[in-house]
Amino acid sequence: MIFFFGSRASKIKERKLKRTTCPHCETKDSFTVSTFSKYFHFFFIPIIPLFKTHVAECSHCRKSYSKHEFTKDMNAALDRENETNPAKRPIWQGCGCMLITGFFLIVFSISIYGVYFGDDLRNESALEKDARKDYLDADFKKTTAIMTGEKASLTLALKECVDYDIESGLNTDKIQYFTRINEQKLLVLLRIRNIKEVEPSDRKIVINVVEDCLAAMPALDSISEYYIGVEGKWNTVLVKTPTDSDLGGRFADKYKLLPFYGEKEIARDSTEIKEIIEAKSDSIPID
């Protein structure tokens, strides 16, 4: 009969026992103690380390002693060795436990994801996607620090105002901008790669400065809704819309900006998404 679980032992250390005498042959300092670590296994995969055992052997007479047979001197010598040269269990003896923990963490993460995002997953099939996300991603890629031409007048005016007002210590020459107007809505995107130079709790000052600059522009009197997003080097860090905000300064949900583009638009493949984006780009002017 084959057993797929149980306990095993492996040798993890060999040490000399100094200042000892073999009770059998009375040879001094002749003991070598071998330390074994036992572990529980399942299908031969180590799961949980159990306990250690020690066996001493005399190199002269070859007599072996288990731990309960050690003399007082042998126990004292082993204690000294454990203090200066301990026998540590190898990490692999607990790898099964780590694998099980990792498995449950993955299951837990999937469960949490299903609780919070299950509705979105049910509403969109694997072949369907909200095309507005691609509009936003495409617009974030258009941020630039070089603005010329008549169409860049609003963006350039915003940059000049931010350069003058901001006092966060950021190098404003490296801030990239993008603006787009959709009827009475204005989208403002900034990319600040060195935003990490500002403490997360103080980063919302960038949104405040942008809002103050926009409010001071007479040309925007017809604009009733502002959608502002700020990206750092790797992710979106700040978002502000007429109905929502994400101003913690570390991670922000950039898709809160999607209402700027209007109602949700579903595309079922990459070609359809590309066609919708091109059509949208023609219908929504860039300033």
TORKOL-4160 file (C-alpha; in steps of 0.2 Angstrom, whole numbers, padded with zeros to 4 digits, m for minus):
287
<pt num="1" X="0000" Y="0000" Z="0000"/>
<pt num="2" X="0007" Y="0017" Z="m0005"/>
<pt num="3" X="0005" Y="0032" Z="0007"/>
<pt num="4" X="0005" Y="0049" Z="m0001"/>
<pt num="5" X="0007" Y="0058" Z="0015"/>
<pt num="6" X="0017" Y="0056" Z="0031"/>
<pt num="7" X="0033" Y="0063" Z="0039"/>
<pt num="8" X="0051" Y="0062" Z="0033"/>
<pt num="9" X="0068" Y="0068" Z="0039"/>
<pt num="10" X="0083" Y="0075" Z="0030"/>
<pt num="11" X="0100" Y="0079" Z="0037"/>
<pt num="12" X="0103" Y="0097" Z="0039"/>
<pt num="13" X="0120" Y="0099" Z="0049"/>
<pt num="14" X="0135" Y="0090" Z="0055"/>
<pt num="15" X="0145" Y="0097" Z="0069"/>
<pt num="16" X="0159" Y="0092" Z="0081"/>
<pt num="17" X="0155" Y="0090" Z="0100"/>
<pt num="18" X="0170" Y="0097" Z="0109"/>
<pt num="19" X="0175" Y="0094" Z="0127"/>
<pt num="20" X="0166" Y="0077" Z="0127"/>
<pt num="21" X="0171" Y="0059" Z="0131"/>
<pt num="22" X="0163" Y="0043" Z="0123"/>
<pt num="23" X="0155" Y="0033" Z="0137"/>
<pt num="24" X="0159" Y="0017" Z="0128"/>
<pt num="25" X="0177" Y="0019" Z="0123"/>
<pt num="26" X="0182" Y="0034" Z="0133"/>
<pt num="27" X="0189" Y="0043" Z="0118"/>
<pt num="28" X="0189" Y="0062" Z="0120"/>
<pt num="29" X="0182" Y="0074" Z="0107"/>
<pt num="30" X="0177" Y="0060" Z="0095"/>
<pt num="31" X="0159" Y="0064" Z="0093"/>
<pt num="32" X="0151" Y="0070" Z="0077"/>
<pt num="33" X="0133" Y="0075" Z="0079"/>
<pt num="34" X="0121" Y="0075" Z="0064"/>
<pt num="35" X="0105" Y="0085" Z="0065"/>
<pt num="36" X="0090" Y="0079" Z="0056"/>
<pt num="37" X="0074" Y="0090" Z="0052"/>
<pt num="38" X="0058" Y="0081" Z="0051"/>
<pt num="39" X="0044" Y="0088" Z="0040"/>
<pt num="40" X="0026" Y="0083" Z="0035"/>
<pt num="41" X="0024" Y="0079" Z="0017"/>
<pt num="42" X="0009" Y="0077" Z="0005"/>
<pt num="43" X="0011" Y="0068" Z="m0011"/>
<pt num="44" X="0030" Y="0070" Z="m0007"/>
<pt num="45" X="0029" Y="0089" Z="m0006"/>
<pt num="46" X="0036" Y="0096" Z="0010"/>
<pt num="47" X="0021" Y="0105" Z="0019"/>
<pt num="48" X="0026" Y="0109" Z="0037"/>
<pt num="49" X="0042" Y="0108" Z="0046"/>
<pt num="50" X="0040" Y="0097" Z="0062"/>
<pt num="51" X="0055" Y="0095" Z="0074"/>
<pt num="52" X="0073" Y="0092" Z="0074"/>
<pt num="53" X="0082" Y="0076" Z="0080"/>
<pt num="54" X="0101" Y="0074" Z="0084"/>
<pt num="55" X="0112" Y="0058" Z="0083"/>
<pt num="56" X="0130" Y="0058" Z="0089"/>
<pt num="57" X="0142" Y="0045" Z="0083"/>
<pt num="58" X="0160" Y="0041" Z="0090"/>
<pt num="59" X="0173" Y="0042" Z="0076"/>
<pt num="60" X="0183" Y="0029" Z="0086"/>
<pt num="61" X="0172" Y="0015" Z="0091"/>
<pt num="62" X="0157" Y="0020" Z="0079"/>
<pt num="63" X="0144" Y="0019" Z="0093"/>
<pt num="64" X="0129" Y="0030" Z="0090"/>
<pt num="65" X="0119" Y="0039" Z="0103"/>
<pt num="66" X="0101" Y="0046" Z="0101"/>
<pt num="67" X="0097" Y="0063" Z="0110"/>
<pt num="68" X="0089" Y="0055" Z="0125"/>
<pt num="69" X="0105" Y="0045" Z="0127"/>
<pt num="70" X="0117" Y="0060" Z="0128"/>
<pt num="71" X="0127" Y="0063" Z="0143"/>
<pt num="72" X="0127" Y="0079" Z="0153"/>
<pt num="73" X="0144" Y="0084" Z="0144"/>
<pt num="74" X="0136" Y="0080" Z="0127"/>
<pt num="75" X="0121" Y="0090" Z="0130"/>
<pt num="76" X="0131" Y="0105" Z="0136"/>
<pt num="77" X="0142" Y="0104" Z="0120"/>
<pt num="78" X="0127" Y="0103" Z="0109"/>
<pt num="79" X="0119" Y="0118" Z="0117"/>
<pt num="80" X="0136" Y="0128" Z="0114"/>
<pt num="81" X="0135" Y="0123" Z="0096"/>
<pt num="82" X="0117" Y="0128" Z="0094"/>
<pt num="83" X="0122" Y="0145" Z="0101"/>
<pt num="84" X="0137" Y="0148" Z="0089"/>
<pt num="85" X="0133" Y="0137" Z="0074"/>
<pt num="86" X="0114" Y="0133" Z="0074"/>
<pt num="87" X="0107" Y="0120" Z="0063"/>
<pt num="88" X="0094" Y="0130" Z="0052"/>
<pt num="89" X="0080" Y="0121" Z="0043"/>
<pt num="90" X="0080" Y="0124" Z="0024"/>
<pt num="91" X="0067" Y="0135" Z="0016"/>
<pt num="92" X="0061" Y="0121" Z="0005"/>
<pt num="93" X="0054" Y="0111" Z="0019"/>
<pt num="94" X="0040" Y="0124" Z="0020"/>
<pt num="95" X="0038" Y="0127" Z="0002"/>
<pt num="96" X="0021" Y="0117" Z="0002"/>
<pt num="97" X="0014" Y="0129" Z="0015"/>
<pt num="98" X="0020" Y="0144" Z="0005"/>
<pt num="99" X="0011" Y="0136" Z="m0011"/>
<pt num="100" X="m0005" Y="0133" Z="m0001"/>
<pt num="101" X="m0004" Y="0151" Z="0006"/>
<pt num="102" X="m0001" Y="0158" Z="m0012"/>
<pt num="103" X="m0016" Y="0148" Z="m0019"/>
<pt num="104" X="m0028" Y="0154" Z="m0006"/>
<pt num="105" X="m0022" Y="0172" Z="m0008"/>
<pt num="106" X="m0025" Y="0170" Z="m0027"/>
<pt num="107" X="m0043" Y="0163" Z="m0024"/>
<pt num="108" X="m0046" Y="0177" Z="m0011"/>
<pt num="109" X="m0040" Y="0190" Z="m0024"/>
<pt num="110" X="m0051" Y="0183" Z="m0037"/>
<pt num="111" X="m0066" Y="0183" Z="m0026"/>
<pt num="112" X="m0063" Y="0201" Z="m0021"/>
<pt num="113" X="m0062" Y="0206" Z="m0039"/>
<pt num="114" X="m0078" Y="0197" Z="m0043"/>
<pt num="115" X="m0087" Y="0206" Z="m0029"/>
<pt num="116" X="m0081" Y="0223" Z="m0034"/>
<pt num="117" X="m0080" Y="0221" Z="m0053"/>
<pt num="118" X="m0092" Y="0207" Z="m0056"/>
<pt num="119" X="m0106" Y="0218" Z="m0063"/>
<pt num="120" X="m0094" Y="0226" Z="m0076"/>
<pt num="121" X="m0088" Y="0208" Z="m0081"/>
<pt num="122" X="m0106" Y="0202" Z="m0083"/>
<pt num="123" X="m0111" Y="0218" Z="m0093"/>
<pt num="124" X="m0096" Y="0217" Z="m0105"/>
<pt num="125" X="m0091" Y="0201" Z="m0114"/>
<pt num="126" X="m0073" Y="0196" Z="m0117"/>
<pt num="127" X="m0075" Y="0203" Z="m0135"/>
<pt num="128" X="m0084" Y="0220" Z="m0129"/>
<pt num="129" X="m0075" Y="0235" Z="m0123"/>
<pt num="130" X="m0080" Y="0253" Z="m0118"/>
<pt num="131" X="m0072" Y="0263" Z="m0132"/>
<pt num="132" X="m0071" Y="0278" Z="m0121"/>
<pt num="133" X="m0056" Y="0270" Z="m0112"/>
<pt num="134" X="m0047" Y="0270" Z="m0128"/>
<pt num="135" X="m0051" Y="0288" Z="m0131"/>
<pt num="136" X="m0044" Y="0293" Z="m0114"/>
<pt num="137" X="m0028" Y="0282" Z="m0116"/>
<pt num="138" X="m0025" Y="0290" Z="m0133"/>
<pt num="139" X="m0027" Y="0307" Z="m0127"/>
<pt num="140" X="m0015" Y="0304" Z="m0112"/>
<pt num="141" X="m0002" Y="0299" Z="m0125"/>
<pt num="142" X="m0004" Y="0316" Z="m0134"/>
<pt num="143" X="0002" Y="0326" Z="m0119"/>
<pt num="144" X="0017" Y="0337" Z="m0123"/>
<pt num="145" X="0028" Y="0350" Z="m0116"/>
<pt num="146" X="0030" Y="0359" Z="m0133"/>
<pt num="147" X="0015" Y="0369" Z="m0139"/>
<pt num="148" X="0014" Y="0379" Z="m0155"/>
<pt num="149" X="0001" Y="0385" Z="m0167"/>
<pt num="150" X="m0016" Y="0393" Z="m0165"/>
<pt num="151" X="m0024" Y="0377" Z="m0159"/>
<pt num="152" X="m0013" Y="0376" Z="m0144"/>
<pt num="153" X="m0018" Y="0393" Z="m0138"/>
<pt num="154" X="m0028" Y="0386" Z="m0123"/>
<pt num="155" X="m0015" Y="0374" Z="m0118"/>
<pt num="156" X="m0001" Y="0387" Z="m0119"/>
<pt num="157" X="m0011" Y="0399" Z="m0109"/>
<pt num="158" X="m0014" Y="0386" Z="m0096"/>
<pt num="159" X="0005" Y="0381" Z="m0095"/>
<pt num="160" X="0010" Y="0399" Z="m0093"/>
<pt num="161" X="m0003" Y="0401" Z="m0079"/>
<pt num="162" X="0003" Y="0385" Z="m0070"/>
<pt num="163" X="0021" Y="0390" Z="m0072"/>
<pt num="164" X="0018" Y="0406" Z="m0063"/>
<pt num="165" X="0006" Y="0400" Z="m0049"/>
<pt num="166" X="0013" Y="0383" Z="m0044"/>
<pt num="167" X="0025" Y="0383" Z="m0029"/>
<pt num="168" X="0027" Y="0365" Z="m0026"/>
<pt num="169" X="0045" Y="0364" Z="m0031"/>
<pt num="170" X="0041" Y="0354" Z="m0047"/>
<pt num="171" X="0051" Y="0358" Z="m0063"/>
<pt num="172" X="0037" Y="0365" Z="m0073"/>
<pt num="173" X="0047" Y="0364" Z="m0089"/>
<pt num="174" X="0045" Y="0346" Z="m0089"/>
<pt num="175" X="0026" Y="0346" Z="m0086"/>
<pt num="176" X="0016" Y="0340" Z="m0102"/>
<pt num="177" X="m0001" Y="0346" Z="m0106"/>
<pt num="178" X="m0016" Y="0341" Z="m0117"/>
<pt num="179" X="m0033" Y="0349" Z="m0118"/>
<pt num="180" X="m0049" Y="0345" Z="m0128"/>
<pt num="181" X="m0066" Y="0353" Z="m0128"/>
<pt num="182" X="m0082" Y="0343" Z="m0131"/>
<pt num="183" X="m0097" Y="0356" Z="m0132"/>
<pt num="184" X="m0098" Y="0363" Z="m0114"/>
<pt num="185" X="m0085" Y="0351" Z="m0107"/>
<pt num="186" X="m0066" Y="0354" Z="m0105"/>
<pt num="187" X="m0053" Y="0339" Z="m0103"/>
<pt num="188" X="m0036" Y="0344" Z="m0096"/>
<pt num="189" X="m0023" Y="0331" Z="m0094"/>
<pt num="190" X="m0006" Y="0333" Z="m0087"/>
<pt num="191" X="0009" Y="0321" Z="m0086"/>
<pt num="192" X="0021" Y="0325" Z="m0072"/>
<pt num="193" X="0035" Y="0312" Z="m0072"/>
<pt num="194" X="0044" Y="0319" Z="m0057"/>
<pt num="195" X="0028" Y="0320" Z="m0046"/>
<pt num="196" X="0037" Y="0309" Z="m0034"/>
<pt num="197" X="0046" Y="0325" Z="m0028"/>
<pt num="198" X="0030" Y="0331" Z="m0020"/>
<pt num="199" X="0023" Y="0322" Z="m0005"/>
<pt num="200" X="0007" Y="0312" Z="m0010"/>
<pt num="201" X="m0004" Y="0323" Z="0003"/>
<pt num="202" X="0002" Y="0339" Z="m0006"/>
<pt num="203" X="0000" Y="0334" Z="m0024"/>
<pt num="204" X="m0018" Y="0340" Z="m0025"/>
<pt num="205" X="m0011" Y="0357" Z="m0025"/>
<pt num="206" X="m0008" Y="0354" Z="m0044"/>
<pt num="207" X="m0027" Y="0352" Z="m0047"/>
<pt num="208" X="m0031" Y="0367" Z="m0037"/>
<pt num="209" X="m0019" Y="0378" Z="m0047"/>
<pt num="210" X="m0026" Y="0371" Z="m0063"/>
<pt num="211" X="m0044" Y="0375" Z="m0058"/>
<pt num="212" X="m0039" Y="0393" Z="m0053"/>
<pt num="213" X="m0030" Y="0395" Z="m0069"/>
<pt num="214" X="m0046" Y="0389" Z="m0079"/>
<pt num="215" X="m0057" Y="0400" Z="m0069"/>
<pt num="216" X="m0047" Y="0415" Z="m0073"/>
<pt num="217" X="m0048" Y="0413" Z="m0092"/>
<pt num="218" X="m0062" Y="0423" Z="m0100"/>
<pt num="219" X="m0062" Y="0412" Z="m0115"/>
<pt num="220" X="m0069" Y="0398" Z="m0105"/>
<pt num="221" X="m0085" Y="0407" Z="m0099"/>
<pt num="222" X="m0095" Y="0395" Z="m0110"/>
<pt num="223" X="m0087" Y="0379" Z="m0102"/>
<pt num="224" X="m0098" Y="0372" Z="m0087"/>
<pt num="225" X="m0089" Y="0356" Z="m0084"/>
<pt num="226" X="m0070" Y="0353" Z="m0081"/>
<pt num="227" X="m0062" Y="0335" Z="m0081"/>
<pt num="228" X="m0044" Y="0336" Z="m0075"/>
<pt num="229" X="m0032" Y="0321" Z="m0074"/>
<pt num="230" X="m0014" Y="0321" Z="m0068"/>
<pt num="231" X="m0002" Y="0306" Z="m0072"/>
<pt num="232" X="0015" Y="0302" Z="m0064"/>
<pt num="233" X="0028" Y="0292" Z="m0071"/>
<pt num="234" X="0019" Y="0276" Z="m0071"/>
<pt num="235" X="0001" Y="0279" Z="m0066"/>
<pt num="236" X="m0013" Y="0292" Z="m0064"/>
<pt num="237" X="m0011" Y="0300" Z="m0047"/>
<pt num="238" X="m0025" Y="0314" Z="m0047"/>
<pt num="239" X="m0042" Y="0315" Z="m0055"/>
<pt num="240" X="m0056" Y="0328" Z="m0053"/>
<pt num="241" X="m0073" Y="0329" Z="m0062"/>
<pt num="242" X="m0089" Y="0339" Z="m0059"/>
<pt num="243" X="m0096" Y="0324" Z="m0049"/>
<pt num="244" X="m0081" Y="0314" Z="m0043"/>
<pt num="245" X="m0063" Y="0316" Z="m0037"/>
<pt num="246" X="m0048" Y="0305" Z="m0033"/>
<pt num="247" X="m0036" Y="0316" Z="m0024"/>
<pt num="248" X="m0026" Y="0304" Z="m0013"/>
<pt num="249" X="m0010" Y="0308" Z="m0023"/>
<pt num="250" X="m0004" Y="0290" Z="m0025"/>
<pt num="251" X="m0016" Y="0280" Z="m0036"/>
<pt num="252" X="m0032" Y="0287" Z="m0045"/>
<pt num="253" X="m0045" Y="0280" Z="m0056"/>
<pt num="254" X="m0042" Y="0288" Z="m0073"/>
<pt num="255" X="m0058" Y="0281" Z="m0079"/>
<pt num="256" X="m0068" Y="0293" Z="m0069"/>
<pt num="257" X="m0064" Y="0305" Z="m0083"/>
<pt num="258" X="m0074" Y="0294" Z="m0096"/>
<pt num="259" X="m0091" Y="0305" Z="m0095"/>
<pt num="260" X="m0081" Y="0319" Z="m0104"/>
<pt num="261" X="m0083" Y="0308" Z="m0120"/>
<pt num="262" X="m0102" Y="0306" Z="m0118"/>
<pt num="263" X="m0112" Y="0290" Z="m0115"/>
<pt num="264" X="m0104" Y="0273" Z="m0115"/>
<pt num="265" X="m0099" Y="0266" Z="m0132"/>
<pt num="266" X="m0097" Y="0247" Z="m0134"/>
<pt num="267" X="m0085" Y="0241" Z="m0147"/>
<pt num="268" X="m0083" Y="0222" Z="m0150"/>
<pt num="269" X="m0066" Y="0221" Z="m0158"/>
<pt num="270" X="m0050" Y="0231" Z="m0161"/>
<pt num="271" X="m0055" Y="0237" Z="m0178"/>
<pt num="272" X="m0071" Y="0244" Z="m0172"/>
<pt num="273" X="m0063" Y="0253" Z="m0158"/>
<pt num="274" X="m0050" Y="0261" Z="m0170"/>
<pt num="275" X="m0065" Y="0267" Z="m0181"/>
<pt num="276" X="m0074" Y="0274" Z="m0166"/>
<pt num="277" X="m0059" Y="0283" Z="m0160"/>
<pt num="278" X="m0055" Y="0291" Z="m0177"/>
<pt num="279" X="m0073" Y="0296" Z="m0179"/>
<pt num="280" X="m0073" Y="0304" Z="m0161"/>
<pt num="281" X="m0056" Y="0313" Z="m0164"/>
<pt num="282" X="m0064" Y="0321" Z="m0179"/>
<pt num="283" X="m0080" Y="0326" Z="m0170"/>
<pt num="284" X="m0072" Y="0333" Z="m0154"/>
<pt num="285" X="m0060" Y="0347" Z="m0157"/>
<pt num="286" X="m0043" Y="0349" Z="m0149"/>
<pt num="287" X="m0038" Y="0366" Z="m0143"/>
